[in-house]
Amino acid sequence: MTPAAFTAVQAALSDLMRVHTPRATLLASLGDEVLRVRADTPPERAGLDLVPPDEWFERGEMTWLTRDGALLGLLWQEDGPPPDAAVQVLTMLLAAARADGVHRETEVLITQLPVATAWLTGDLVFRKVSRPFLELFALAEPDVTGRPVQDVFRDRPALVQALVQAGAGRSVRLPDEQITHAGHAAWVRGEARPYFGASAAGVMLTLQDVTGEYERAARVSALLDTDTPAALLSESGAVLQASQGFLSLLPAGAPVVTGAPLWSWACFADVPSDPVRDLVRLAATGGAARADVELA
């Protein structure tokens, strides 16, 4: 693998971690060494052998990234298993990097990424893009490759400005945007960041489809748009959202403490917390939780 391709893979791994699994840690086998990659810090060398730290066995969830029987990397997350999408994307990238070694150039790696990714020169001319990127914006490769970003995205000045900032050396998180083509709407979230790879310096743009998040939020909002007392809780019992009917149970002047445990809300001030905690605990395990409680 050439130095430029090696650097490109490091940058792509960091980008994908930041988008798909920002709290995880990756040990990746690249060439003759192992890299430790996190979303919030630069990749660092972790020796020559792909061996996880002892604490990975003691807590959290460790996932093996394999392809055709070969171990490509180890992905660990303390608060549960990483998303399947992260596992698939990282495995694909590491497999592509290993399969072609020195013959695989950065451009080819970008085109094969299963997420919307674009690599631009320092002058913000599109160098290579992935197929999901073309599909997202309903573009053909000749419409993009070799053209300045200002020409391709005339109707997206905010995106162009973010890429300009990335070209000046600053990583920029993009605001969520809804993209509509042929009656299909998709919400995307992404990041533009400077990329440095010897003679291949430029800008890397990565976009993630977060339509599912918006659809789930819409369903929750519809569920809570009612005068019936209802609330969405986390597994720990924290109130994430509450209907107007639920808020009306609060005593006059009582604060709305979103994010606080259900049993700490003022309407439960005169109720022992244990029964409410037990209800939440039972519901979190999938059981039907019912009880009569007297509100303040």
Backbone bond lengths (Angstrom), bond angles and torsions (degrees), N, CA, C in turn:
res aa  C-N    CA-C-N  psi(-1)  N-CA   C-N-CA  omega(-1)  CA-C   N-CA-C  phi
1 M - - - 1.469 - - 1.523 108.94 -
2 T 1.325 116.64 129.40 1.460 120.89 179.81 1.526 110.25 -68.04
3 P 1.345 117.84 156.57 1.471 119.22 177.62 1.520 112.95 -56.34
4 A 1.336 117.19 -38.39 1.464 119.64 -179.85 1.521 110.96 -65.02
5 A 1.352 116.10 -42.89 1.463 119.39 179.15 1.523 110.78 -66.63
6 F 1.347 116.46 -39.05 1.466 120.39 178.81 1.526 110.20 -60.22
7 T 1.333 116.41 -45.51 1.463 120.47 179.26 1.518 111.17 -65.46
8 A 1.328 115.99 -37.37 1.467 119.58 179.63 1.521 111.19 -64.28
9 V 1.328 116.39 -40.70 1.465 119.69 179.12 1.523 109.99 -64.60
10 Q 1.336 117.59 -42.47 1.466 120.30 176.58 1.525 111.01 -56.95
11 A 1.331 116.19 -47.50 1.465 120.16 -178.92 1.519 110.92 -63.58
12 A 1.337 116.36 -41.52 1.462 119.65 -179.61 1.522 111.14 -65.74
13 L 1.328 117.32 -39.80 1.465 120.27 177.61 1.526 110.77 -60.83
14 S 1.332 116.52 -45.43 1.467 119.91 179.38 1.523 111.09 -62.04
15 D 1.330 116.29 -42.49 1.467 120.08 179.73 1.522 111.06 -62.17
16 L 1.326 116.08 -46.40 1.463 119.85 -177.73 1.522 111.26 -66.58
17 M 1.320 117.24 -37.50 1.465 120.28 176.38 1.519 109.89 -62.90
18 R 1.318 116.65 -43.22 1.464 120.99 -177.32 1.530 110.71 -63.58
19 V 1.321 116.55 -36.15 1.459 120.57 -177.08 1.522 112.11 -82.28
20 H 1.338 117.19 -43.06 1.463 120.57 -168.93 1.525 114.73 -99.50
21 T 1.318 117.91 -31.94 1.466 119.02 -176.54 1.528 109.57 -153.03
22 P 1.339 117.51 71.37 1.471 121.89 -170.87 1.523 114.88 -66.16
23 R 1.339 118.74 -16.07 1.471 119.87 -178.00 1.531 112.57 -99.90
24 A 1.306 117.67 3.62 1.462 120.99 -175.50 1.529 111.27 -94.56
25 T 1.325 114.95 166.25 1.462 122.72 174.56 1.524 108.15 -124.15
26 L 1.322 116.30 136.00 1.463 121.67 -178.43 1.520 110.21 -117.38
27 L 1.317 116.45 131.47 1.459 122.39 165.58 1.520 106.37 -104.73
28 A 1.321 117.13 117.11 1.462 121.13 -173.73 1.520 110.48 -122.11
29 S 1.323 115.56 135.64 1.455 121.44 176.65 1.521 108.84 -89.58
30 L 1.334 115.58 113.55 1.462 121.41 -179.76 1.524 108.68 -128.50
31 G 1.315 116.00 117.25 1.450 118.49 -177.98 1.518 110.87 63.70
32 D 1.328 115.76 -126.14 1.465 120.92 -178.38 1.516 112.70 -102.09
33 E 1.315 117.90 13.70 1.454 119.53 -179.01 1.518 111.30 -140.17
34 V 1.341 113.49 170.12 1.459 120.86 -179.63 1.522 108.27 -113.82
35 L 1.329 116.03 133.94 1.459 121.78 177.93 1.517 110.16 -108.71
36 R 1.312 115.06 144.04 1.462 122.35 171.79 1.526 107.02 -103.75
37 V 1.337 116.58 120.55 1.460 121.44 -172.92 1.518 110.16 -123.95
38 R 1.325 115.45 129.88 1.459 122.63 171.92 1.526 108.26 -130.83
39 A 1.331 115.16 160.35 1.460 119.13 -177.74 1.522 112.35 -72.04
40 D 1.343 117.12 -27.82 1.465 120.39 -171.27 1.520 114.34 -102.59
41 T 1.340 118.11 2.47 1.464 120.93 179.79 1.528 109.21 -140.59
42 P 1.337 117.71 156.19 1.465 119.59 177.12 1.531 110.66 -64.68
43 P 1.337 118.23 148.71 1.471 120.39 176.38 1.522 110.27 -58.75
44 E 1.332 115.58 146.44 1.460 120.05 178.56 1.525 109.74 -135.60
45 R 1.313 115.62 150.89 1.460 120.06 -179.90 1.527 110.18 -70.89
46 A 1.337 115.42 139.76 1.467 120.84 -177.09 1.523 111.32 -126.06
47 G 1.335 116.54 28.79 1.456 119.54 177.25 1.517 112.39 100.16
48 L 1.341 114.78 -162.52 1.460 120.95 -176.54 1.517 113.15 -108.21
49 D 1.332 117.03 -17.45 1.461 121.05 -175.80 1.518 110.87 -110.82
50 L 1.323 115.71 141.08 1.463 121.86 -179.51 1.526 108.69 -85.27
51 V 1.340 115.39 79.44 1.466 121.76 -177.13 1.526 108.57 -123.52
52 P 1.332 118.55 123.35 1.467 120.55 -178.45 1.520 111.93 -73.98
53 P 1.323 118.13 151.59 1.471 121.44 174.58 1.528 110.48 -63.28
54 D 1.322 116.42 155.78 1.466 120.57 -178.58 1.522 112.18 -59.08
55 E 1.350 116.68 -36.31 1.470 118.48 -176.13 1.526 112.31 -66.26
56 W 1.321 117.67 -20.13 1.462 119.42 177.24 1.525 111.73 -67.05
57 F 1.331 115.75 -26.26 1.464 119.48 178.05 1.523 111.74 -82.32
58 E 1.328 116.47 -20.64 1.461 120.74 -173.48 1.520 113.04 -89.68
59 R 1.321 117.61 -24.48 1.464 120.19 -179.09 1.523 109.33 -155.41
60 G 1.334 114.87 167.10 1.451 120.00 179.04 1.519 112.82 75.62
61 E 1.324 115.02 -170.49 1.465 122.85 -178.71 1.528 109.31 -124.72
62 M 1.337 115.97 127.22 1.463 120.97 178.65 1.525 109.26 -112.12
63 T 1.337 115.85 129.63 1.460 121.82 -179.04 1.522 109.39 -116.79
64 W 1.331 116.23 132.56 1.462 121.19 177.80 1.520 109.11 -85.42
65 L 1.308 116.69 131.40 1.462 122.11 174.92 1.527 107.81 -99.96
66 T 1.317 116.82 109.20 1.462 121.05 -174.68 1.522 110.49 -129.54
67 R 1.326 115.33 155.30 1.458 122.02 173.74 1.529 107.91 -149.25
68 D 1.331 116.47 122.47 1.468 122.49 179.90 1.524 111.82 54.97
69 G 1.332 116.09 39.35 1.454 120.96 176.40 1.513 115.09 83.80
70 A 1.321 117.97 -5.99 1.471 121.20 -179.59 1.522 109.76 -95.24
71 L 1.335 115.95 135.00 1.459 121.47 177.10 1.524 108.68 -83.71
72 L 1.335 116.01 116.54 1.458 121.82 -177.17 1.518 113.10 -98.10
73 G 1.333 116.67 -28.97 1.452 119.74 -177.17 1.508 111.37 -174.80
74 L 1.326 114.91 171.14 1.463 122.67 177.15 1.524 107.73 -128.42
75 L 1.326 116.00 128.04 1.464 121.65 -178.73 1.520 108.20 -115.26
76 W 1.332 116.68 123.47 1.469 121.66 -175.13 1.516 110.00 -125.56
77 Q 1.332 114.86 139.54 1.464 121.06 177.10 1.521 108.64 -141.26
78 E 1.319 115.58 132.70 1.464 119.70 -173.72 1.516 112.45 -72.35
79 D 1.331 117.87 -33.92 1.466 120.11 -172.72 1.525 112.56 -103.63
80 G 1.316 116.80 44.61 1.458 120.47 176.27 1.515 112.24 112.40
81 P 1.329 117.38 172.37 1.464 120.73 -177.16 1.520 111.96 -67.33
82 P 1.326 117.70 147.96 1.467 120.74 177.64 1.523 110.32 -70.87
83 P 1.326 118.08 159.20 1.467 120.80 179.39 1.528 111.53 -60.94
84 D 1.328 115.86 147.37 1.465 120.38 178.48 1.528 111.37 -59.03
85 A 1.336 116.02 -36.88 1.469 119.34 -179.45 1.524 110.90 -60.86
86 A 1.334 116.62 -38.99 1.463 120.15 179.09 1.522 110.69 -64.70
87 V 1.320 116.40 -43.22 1.466 121.03 179.79 1.529 110.21 -61.08
88 Q 1.320 117.00 -45.60 1.460 121.12 -177.75 1.523 111.82 -65.25
89 V 1.331 116.47 -44.97 1.462 120.52 -176.55 1.525 111.02 -67.16
90 L 1.330 117.39 -45.82 1.462 120.85 -178.72 1.524 110.96 -66.45
91 T 1.340 116.76 -39.96 1.462 120.15 177.83 1.523 110.58 -61.55
92 M 1.313 116.15 -44.36 1.463 120.37 -179.28 1.530 111.34 -61.08
93 L 1.333 116.57 -44.90 1.460 120.06 -178.35 1.528 111.29 -65.13
94 L 1.331 116.95 -44.95 1.462 120.18 -179.93 1.524 111.40 -65.58
95 A 1.334 117.09 -37.29 1.460 120.56 178.44 1.525 110.83 -65.84
96 A 1.330 116.34 -41.24 1.465 119.92 179.05 1.521 110.85 -64.68
97 A 1.323 116.57 -40.11 1.464 120.53 -179.70 1.522 111.26 -65.47
98 R 1.340 116.40 -38.15 1.461 120.03 -178.32 1.524 111.35 -77.05
99 A 1.328 116.88 -38.01 1.458 120.31 -171.61 1.519 112.65 -61.36
100 D 1.321 117.48 -37.11 1.457 119.40 -173.34 1.518 114.09 -109.90
101 G 1.331 117.00 -7.67 1.449 120.65 175.38 1.510 113.32 48.27
102 V 1.325 116.89 -127.13 1.458 120.57 -174.76 1.519 112.43 -69.69
103 H 1.326 118.02 -15.63 1.458 119.83 -177.71 1.527 112.33 -86.78
104 R 1.308 115.22 -9.42 1.470 118.12 -178.42 1.517 109.08 -91.97
105 E 1.296 117.45 116.54 1.455 121.23 179.59 1.519 110.23 -92.16
106 T 1.317 114.50 162.77 1.460 120.50 -178.62 1.518 111.96 -55.99
107 E 1.329 117.16 -40.38 1.458 119.93 -177.44 1.519 112.02 -57.52
108 V 1.327 116.81 -41.25 1.457 120.62 -177.18 1.520 110.52 -70.65
109 L 1.309 117.27 -37.16 1.462 120.42 177.53 1.523 110.54 -60.43
110 I 1.318 116.39 -42.64 1.463 119.99 -179.36 1.520 110.58 -63.20
111 T 1.322 117.66 -44.92 1.464 119.93 -176.34 1.516 112.20 -65.04
112 Q 1.322 118.24 -24.33 1.460 120.45 -176.92 1.524 113.71 -93.55
113 L 1.316 118.18 -4.38 1.459 119.60 179.35 1.525 110.44 -63.91
114 P 1.347 117.72 135.62 1.469 120.58 -178.88 1.519 113.43 -84.23
115 V 1.321 118.11 15.90 1.462 122.16 175.34 1.523 108.04 -125.69
116 A 1.330 116.00 161.25 1.460 120.73 -177.95 1.529 109.85 -70.00
117 T 1.323 116.57 107.30 1.460 122.40 -175.71 1.523 109.52 -136.63
118 A 1.319 115.76 140.42 1.464 120.79 176.89 1.521 109.33 -133.95
119 W 1.318 115.81 139.47 1.455 122.37 176.79 1.520 106.95 -115.20
120 L 1.334 115.75 122.71 1.458 121.72 -177.88 1.523 110.01 -117.96
121 T 1.313 116.26 154.29 1.458 120.81 175.27 1.523 109.56 -73.75
122 G 1.329 116.14 174.19 1.455 119.87 177.66 1.518 112.98 -63.20
123 D 1.332 116.69 -22.94 1.470 121.40 176.91 1.518 111.71 -90.08
124 L 1.334 116.63 10.47 1.466 123.31 177.89 1.525 112.47 62.79
125 V 1.318 114.60 43.07 1.463 121.70 169.76 1.526 107.32 -104.50
126 F 1.322 116.74 132.13 1.462 120.15 -178.44 1.526 110.32 -63.93
127 R 1.333 114.50 125.39 1.460 119.95 179.23 1.529 110.58 -98.26
128 K 1.326 116.65 -51.77 1.461 121.72 176.33 1.517 108.77 -149.91
129 V 1.334 116.38 148.97 1.461 121.70 176.62 1.521 108.62 -136.68
130 S 1.321 115.40 155.90 1.463 120.15 177.25 1.523 109.93 -83.75
131 R 1.326 115.88 160.74 1.469 119.77 178.84 1.526 111.85 -61.28
132 P 1.366 119.95 -42.51 1.467 118.55 176.94 1.526 113.16 -58.25
133 F 1.329 117.57 -30.42 1.461 120.51 176.98 1.529 110.09 -64.69
134 L 1.320 116.28 -45.68 1.463 120.43 178.87 1.520 110.91 -62.84
135 E 1.337 116.16 -42.15 1.462 120.00 -179.07 1.522 111.26 -66.47
136 L 1.331 116.76 -37.93 1.460 120.46 -178.17 1.525 111.35 -60.65
137 F 1.333 116.18 -41.97 1.462 120.03 -176.46 1.533 112.63 -101.08
138 A 1.340 116.85 9.00 1.470 121.75 179.27 1.528 110.88 54.22
139 L 1.332 115.71 50.90 1.454 121.73 -178.81 1.524 109.95 -118.62
140 A 1.315 116.11 157.92 1.458 122.20 170.99 1.525 108.30 -103.64
141 E 1.324 117.26 153.22 1.463 119.95 -175.77 1.530 112.96 -56.16
142 P 1.342 120.17 -41.14 1.473 118.81 178.24 1.530 113.31 -63.19
143 D 1.335 116.36 -21.08 1.471 119.62 178.36 1.523 112.00 -75.16
144 V 1.341 116.33 -13.18 1.464 120.18 -171.56 1.527 112.17 -119.50
145 T 1.316 116.87 -57.37 1.459 121.59 -172.72 1.529 111.71 -58.42
146 G 1.342 114.55 127.50 1.454 120.44 179.08 1.512 114.99 84.79
147 R 1.323 117.16 1.62 1.467 120.22 -177.90 1.529 110.66 -109.11
148 P 1.328 118.43 147.49 1.471 121.50 177.39 1.520 110.55 -66.52
149 V 1.319 115.47 147.52 1.462 119.74 -178.77 1.526 111.19 -62.27
150 Q 1.333 117.25 -30.83 1.467 119.97 -179.88 1.527 111.37 -64.10
151 D 1.327 117.36 -29.94 1.464 120.56 178.55 1.523 111.61 -78.96
152 V 1.325 116.44 -37.51 1.465 120.45 -176.79 1.519 111.11 -74.26
153 F 1.337 116.78 -38.24 1.464 121.05 -175.13 1.529 111.01 -118.35
154 R 1.316 115.73 55.12 1.464 120.08 178.05 1.526 111.88 -60.34
155 D 1.339 116.35 -31.57 1.465 120.47 -176.16 1.521 112.64 -93.54
156 R 1.347 117.62 10.60 1.468 120.91 179.13 1.529 109.88 -130.83
157 P 1.332 116.70 69.64 1.473 119.71 -177.42 1.522 113.15 -62.52
158 A 1.340 117.90 -32.14 1.468 119.65 -179.92 1.523 110.71 -66.25
159 L 1.331 117.03 -39.97 1.461 120.74 177.65 1.520 110.55 -65.82
160 V 1.319 116.72 -42.52 1.467 120.51 178.01 1.523 110.49 -60.64
161 Q 1.326 117.32 -43.33 1.457 121.03 -179.61 1.523 111.18 -63.50
162 A 1.341 116.72 -38.89 1.466 120.12 177.97 1.523 110.68 -63.04
163 L 1.319 117.31 -39.94 1.461 120.81 178.87 1.526 111.07 -69.01
164 V 1.325 116.93 -34.58 1.466 120.58 175.61 1.529 109.97 -61.99
165 Q 1.332 116.61 -43.20 1.464 120.34 178.61 1.523 110.91 -64.71
166 A 1.335 116.77 -39.98 1.462 119.73 177.87 1.525 110.41 -64.15
167 G 1.331 116.24 -37.43 1.455 119.51 177.01 1.514 112.99 -65.49
168 A 1.343 116.13 -22.68 1.464 121.12 177.62 1.524 111.92 -88.08
169 G 1.343 116.56 3.29 1.458 119.86 174.52 1.505 115.90 102.70
170 R 1.339 118.15 13.21 1.465 120.65 -178.53 1.525 110.40 -116.97
171 S 1.322 116.55 134.24 1.462 120.63 173.67 1.525 108.89 -77.46
172 V 1.316 116.87 134.62 1.465 121.82 -174.99 1.525 109.26 -128.21
173 R 1.332 115.98 123.58 1.466 120.40 172.72 1.527 108.30 -83.92
174 L 1.305 116.27 129.80 1.459 120.84 -177.18 1.519 110.55 -87.91
175 P 1.331 117.74 140.02 1.466 119.25 174.96 1.518 110.11 -66.63
176 D 1.324 116.22 150.06 1.458 119.96 177.86 1.521 109.64 -58.23
177 E 1.321 115.60 139.54 1.465 120.82 -178.45 1.518 109.62 -136.49
178 Q 1.326 115.92 139.53 1.460 120.82 175.42 1.524 108.89 -94.90
179 I 1.324 115.38 123.94 1.461 121.60 -179.53 1.523 108.25 -112.71
180 T 1.326 116.67 127.87 1.462 121.64 -176.37 1.521 110.38 -121.70
181 H 1.335 115.57 128.88 1.455 122.13 175.08 1.519 108.83 -142.78
182 A 1.319 116.28 132.87 1.469 122.73 175.99 1.522 111.56 51.59
183 G 1.327 115.64 39.85 1.453 119.88 177.11 1.510 114.84 80.75
184 H 1.337 118.27 -2.69 1.465 121.67 178.90 1.520 109.64 -103.00
185 A 1.318 116.51 126.57 1.470 121.56 -179.46 1.523 110.19 -108.86
186 A 1.309 116.21 137.00 1.463 121.77 177.68 1.520 109.05 -135.75
187 W 1.332 115.73 137.42 1.460 121.59 174.00 1.522 108.18 -94.76
188 V 1.332 116.59 133.46 1.457 120.46 179.47 1.526 109.98 -127.73
189 R 1.310 114.31 151.82 1.470 122.50 177.21 1.520 106.63 -135.67
190 G 1.306 117.17 139.58 1.452 116.60 -176.34 1.507 114.69 -158.11
191 E 1.326 113.44 -169.68 1.461 120.66 -177.27 1.521 108.90 -150.53
192 A 1.314 115.42 141.46 1.459 122.51 172.40 1.522 107.36 -114.52
193 R 1.312 116.04 131.23 1.462 118.86 -177.26 1.519 109.99 -142.95
194 P 1.338 116.34 151.85 1.463 118.92 175.73 1.517 110.41 -67.26
195 Y 1.312 115.41 145.98 1.459 121.36 179.18 1.519 108.30 -126.46
196 F 1.323 116.29 131.26 1.456 120.42 -179.06 1.524 108.88 -124.18
197 G 1.312 116.75 117.93 1.455 121.14 179.23 1.513 110.81 -145.40
198 A 1.307 115.18 71.70 1.468 121.27 -179.02 1.529 109.45 57.17
199 S 1.338 117.12 -118.11 1.465 119.61 -178.23 1.513 112.45 -80.58
200 A 1.327 117.28 -0.98 1.463 120.91 -175.15 1.517 111.86 -108.24
201 A 1.322 117.24 35.77 1.458 120.07 179.52 1.519 110.17 -68.06
202 G 1.317 115.52 153.81 1.457 119.63 179.99 1.508 111.46 172.09
203 V 1.322 116.14 -140.53 1.459 122.90 -177.40 1.523 109.17 -132.34
204 M 1.326 115.76 139.47 1.461 121.49 176.02 1.523 108.22 -114.26
205 L 1.322 115.88 128.76 1.465 122.61 178.01 1.519 108.44 -115.92
206 T 1.327 116.57 125.27 1.460 121.93 179.38 1.518 109.03 -125.57
207 L 1.326 116.69 130.88 1.460 122.66 -179.10 1.522 109.98 -124.92
208 Q 1.322 115.79 137.40 1.463 122.15 -179.53 1.523 109.56 -116.88
209 D 1.319 116.25 135.78 1.464 121.72 176.15 1.525 108.72 -77.50
210 V 1.331 117.05 114.28 1.467 121.76 179.84 1.526 110.48 -115.93
211 T 1.330 116.19 27.00 1.463 120.49 179.89 1.518 111.05 -57.02
212 G 1.331 116.56 -38.84 1.464 120.34 -179.51 1.513 112.43 -58.72
213 E 1.337 117.12 -38.57 1.465 120.35 178.63 1.525 110.59 -61.75
214 Y 1.323 116.19 -43.76 1.465 119.72 -178.55 1.523 111.53 -69.73
215 E 1.324 116.85 -35.96 1.462 119.08 177.95 1.521 110.79 -66.10
216 R 1.335 116.25 -41.31 1.471 119.11 178.42 1.526 110.72 -65.94
217 A 1.328 116.62 -40.54 1.465 119.80 178.84 1.524 111.03 -63.33
218 A 1.341 116.40 -37.87 1.464 119.66 179.22 1.522 110.97 -66.33
219 R 1.333 116.22 -38.97 1.467 119.34 178.83 1.520 110.88 -65.74
220 V 1.328 116.14 -40.31 1.463 119.52 178.93 1.523 110.26 -65.74
221 S 1.338 116.70 -43.12 1.466 119.69 179.65 1.521 111.06 -61.15
222 A 1.342 116.06 -40.91 1.463 119.25 178.59 1.523 110.76 -65.42
223 L 1.328 115.96 -37.85 1.464 120.52 -179.86 1.523 111.24 -65.88
224 L 1.331 115.97 -35.34 1.460 120.22 -176.07 1.529 113.06 -94.31
225 D 1.324 117.14 0.34 1.464 120.34 177.48 1.528 108.84 -83.75
226 T 1.312 115.50 70.54 1.461 120.71 -173.55 1.521 109.82 -154.57
227 D 1.330 115.31 158.21 1.464 120.44 174.08 1.522 111.38 -84.42
228 T 1.318 116.70 -6.83 1.465 120.28 176.47 1.523 108.96 -73.40
229 P 1.322 118.95 133.41 1.467 120.31 177.45 1.528 110.75 -61.43
230 A 1.315 117.07 116.86 1.462 122.27 -179.62 1.517 108.47 -151.27
231 A 1.320 115.62 146.85 1.462 120.23 179.78 1.515 109.56 -147.26
232 L 1.322 115.73 147.07 1.454 122.66 174.52 1.521 107.73 -98.03
233 L 1.345 115.92 123.58 1.458 121.26 -176.49 1.518 110.64 -115.22
234 S 1.325 115.58 152.54 1.456 120.27 168.63 1.523 108.55 -80.55
235 E 1.320 117.26 172.35 1.459 120.22 179.69 1.520 111.80 -62.29
236 S 1.324 116.67 -25.54 1.463 119.97 -179.96 1.522 112.56 -85.20
237 G 1.338 117.14 -4.64 1.458 120.35 178.65 1.509 114.69 98.66
238 A 1.339 118.02 2.03 1.464 120.39 178.23 1.525 109.87 -70.70
239 V 1.322 116.51 138.21 1.463 121.61 179.01 1.531 108.49 -81.89
240 L 1.337 116.09 113.87 1.458 121.10 -179.68 1.524 111.65 -88.39
241 Q 1.327 116.18 -43.02 1.463 121.92 177.07 1.518 107.75 -147.50
242 A 1.329 116.15 153.18 1.464 120.66 -179.32 1.517 109.77 -141.37
243 S 1.333 115.44 145.08 1.462 120.28 177.49 1.524 109.90 -75.41
244 Q 1.334 115.18 164.57 1.457 119.49 177.58 1.519 110.33 -62.72
245 G 1.334 115.76 -34.10 1.464 119.59 177.44 1.512 112.17 -62.79
246 F 1.330 116.74 -37.68 1.462 120.15 177.75 1.527 110.28 -68.70
247 L 1.332 116.65 -42.36 1.462 120.01 -179.65 1.519 111.75 -63.71
248 S 1.339 116.36 -28.47 1.468 119.39 179.95 1.524 112.18 -70.05
249 L 1.336 117.19 -13.25 1.463 120.39 177.23 1.522 111.86 -76.48
250 L 1.320 116.97 -16.86 1.463 120.07 -178.66 1.524 110.43 -69.45
251 P 1.329 117.27 141.97 1.467 120.03 174.07 1.524 110.45 -59.86
252 A 1.301 116.96 153.72 1.464 121.54 -179.36 1.528 110.53 -55.72
253 G 1.315 115.97 130.27 1.461 120.98 177.88 1.510 114.73 83.75
254 A 1.327 117.88 -5.42 1.468 120.09 -179.34 1.525 109.91 -71.48
255 P 1.325 117.71 141.97 1.465 120.12 -178.05 1.525 111.67 -74.18
256 V 1.326 115.75 151.93 1.465 122.26 172.30 1.526 106.72 -91.98
257 V 1.321 116.49 109.29 1.470 120.61 -171.98 1.529 109.61 -107.78
258 T 1.320 115.90 68.10 1.461 120.28 177.42 1.526 109.82 -59.14
259 G 1.318 115.56 133.56 1.460 120.92 -177.43 1.508 113.26 98.37
260 A 1.333 116.83 -14.75 1.466 120.86 177.90 1.532 109.41 -86.47
261 P 1.334 118.41 155.16 1.466 121.00 178.02 1.523 111.65 -59.37
262 L 1.320 116.01 147.30 1.455 121.69 -178.05 1.523 111.40 -55.04
263 W 1.340 117.13 -42.91 1.464 120.93 -175.21 1.524 113.38 -71.06
264 S 1.344 116.89 -10.16 1.467 119.20 178.16 1.524 112.03 -92.42
265 W 1.322 117.84 -6.01 1.464 120.29 178.77 1.520 110.00 -68.84
266 A 1.320 114.98 148.89 1.468 120.54 -172.21 1.523 113.03 -61.02
267 C 1.334 117.85 -28.20 1.468 118.95 -178.73 1.523 112.13 -69.63
268 F 1.350 116.92 -14.25 1.458 120.54 177.50 1.531 111.40 -107.84
269 A 1.331 116.70 18.50 1.466 120.63 -174.81 1.522 112.45 -61.43
270 D 1.328 117.71 -33.00 1.467 120.63 -176.81 1.523 112.52 -95.89
271 V 1.322 116.77 9.10 1.469 120.98 -178.03 1.528 108.72 -109.32
272 P 1.333 119.05 131.51 1.465 119.78 174.19 1.529 109.64 -55.56
273 S 1.306 116.76 138.30 1.467 119.48 -173.71 1.525 113.02 -70.04
274 D 1.327 118.01 -25.57 1.465 119.95 -175.26 1.522 113.62 -58.46
275 P 1.352 119.78 -45.98 1.468 118.46 179.35 1.529 112.79 -60.34
276 V 1.330 116.66 -39.01 1.463 119.74 -179.92 1.530 110.01 -70.21
277 R 1.320 116.91 -40.90 1.469 120.68 176.82 1.524 110.37 -60.24
278 D 1.335 116.36 -42.14 1.464 120.26 -179.42 1.522 111.07 -63.78
279 L 1.332 116.40 -38.02 1.462 119.95 177.55 1.532 110.62 -61.18
280 V 1.315 115.88 -47.01 1.462 120.55 -179.20 1.520 110.46 -63.67
281 R 1.324 116.62 -43.56 1.462 120.92 -179.00 1.524 110.92 -61.58
282 L 1.321 116.76 -42.67 1.461 120.71 -179.92 1.524 110.81 -67.11
283 A 1.326 116.67 -43.18 1.464 120.16 179.93 1.529 111.20 -64.12
284 A 1.340 116.75 -36.13 1.463 120.63 -179.12 1.518 112.22 -66.10
285 T 1.330 116.96 -24.29 1.467 120.66 178.80 1.518 112.20 -90.14
286 G 1.335 116.54 1.38 1.452 119.92 177.60 1.506 114.65 97.04
287 G 1.323 117.55 3.77 1.458 120.53 -179.54 1.517 112.16 -86.19
288 A 1.330 115.73 162.81 1.466 121.13 175.38 1.522 108.14 -82.87
289 A 1.314 116.69 117.65 1.468 121.43 -174.92 1.520 109.61 -108.94
290 R 1.319 116.60 118.38 1.466 121.93 179.33 1.521 109.20 -136.30
291 A 1.332 115.27 142.13 1.463 119.90 175.75 1.522 108.52 -167.42
292 D 1.319 116.10 152.78 1.463 121.99 174.62 1.519 108.39 -98.44
293 V 1.333 116.39 123.94 1.461 120.66 177.90 1.520 108.11 -129.94
294 E 1.316 115.87 148.40 1.464 121.65 179.99 1.517 108.84 -96.87
295 L 1.324 116.03 122.79 1.455 120.49 -176.80 1.512 111.32 -86.77
296 A 1.325 114.61 154.88 1.466 120.62 178.43 1.513 109.92 -70.91
